[in-house]
Amino acid sequence: MVNKSIDVVTVGHALVDIRIVVNEFPTIDLESKVLNQSWGSGGSAVNVAIGVRRLGMKSSLIARVGFDSFGRIIVDELLREGVDISGLRIGFTQTGFTIVAINNRGEIMMYGYKGAAEELVPDDISEYAISRARWMHIASLRLDTTIRAIELARKHGLTISWDPGRVLASQGLSNLKDIVANVDYVMLNEKEARLMTGIDDYREAVK
């Protein structure tokens, strides 16, 4: 019997977040002064894996990064946080990144390049990493790889939570019903619930 030594294995995007703070978003051909900036690992799967560790539990990550400086930023931070990276895959496509701009009203603009993160294919999913975990959280992951992760999680008796994100949610419930039916928890914000169901009232969308 496999030792269940990992509390949560996360599957999804590993990106670098480039965060900037400005007074106002510039219009075309204008520049806005950056008041503050920071860099660091991001992507939903990475964020959850690190959050689990900071709550005192053990986590593992299944994702893909590139063989580049951004990939190294992600690997270094995961190691510092104590996240198991035995399921991390490294390729030659550039590591994905997101530029996040925040203005003085707390509004956000984002520019995203998924890069290597979106190249996590079904065959990349580590059954070993899954077999050691009790819970799987899938975040913003392409459909074919999501389905494979669910199959392996069910095989090894994991509880499964799924956060499709805005892009997948916009595909609609009819295209996602097989996933919804095979996970234990669907995690949506109000906008994602509306995108997935076409219903404005989130309480009705949940039904």
HELIX and SHEET records of a PDB file:
HELIX    1   1 SER A   44  ARG A   54  1                                  11    
HELIX    2   2 SER A   69  GLU A   81  1                                  13    
HELIX    3   3 ALA A  116  GLU A  119  5                                   4    
HELIX    4   4 PRO A  122  ASP A  124  5                                   3    
HELIX    5   5 GLU A  127  SER A  131  1                                   5    
HELIX    6   6 LEU A  143  LYS A  155  1                                  13    
HELIX    7   7 GLY A  165  ALA A  169  1                                   5    
HELIX    8   8 LEU A  173  ASN A  182  1                                  10    
HELIX    9   9 GLU A  190  THR A  197  1                                   8    
HELIX   10  10 TYR A  202  VAL A  206  1                                   5    
SHEET    1   A 6 ASP A  84  GLY A  91  0                                        
SHEET    2   A 6 SER A  59  GLY A  66  1                                        
SHEET    3   A 6 ILE A   6  GLY A  12  1                                        
SHEET    4   A 6 ALA A 133  ALA A 139  1                                        
SHEET    5   A 6 THR A 159  ASP A 163  1                                        
SHEET    6   A 6 TYR A 185  VAL A 186  1                                        
SHEET    1   B 4 VAL A  34  GLY A  42  0                                        
SHEET    2   B 4 LEU A  15  VAL A  22 -1                                        
SHEET    3   B 4 THR A  95  ILE A 102  1                                        
SHEET    4   B 4 ILE A 108  GLY A 115 -1                                        
END                                                                             
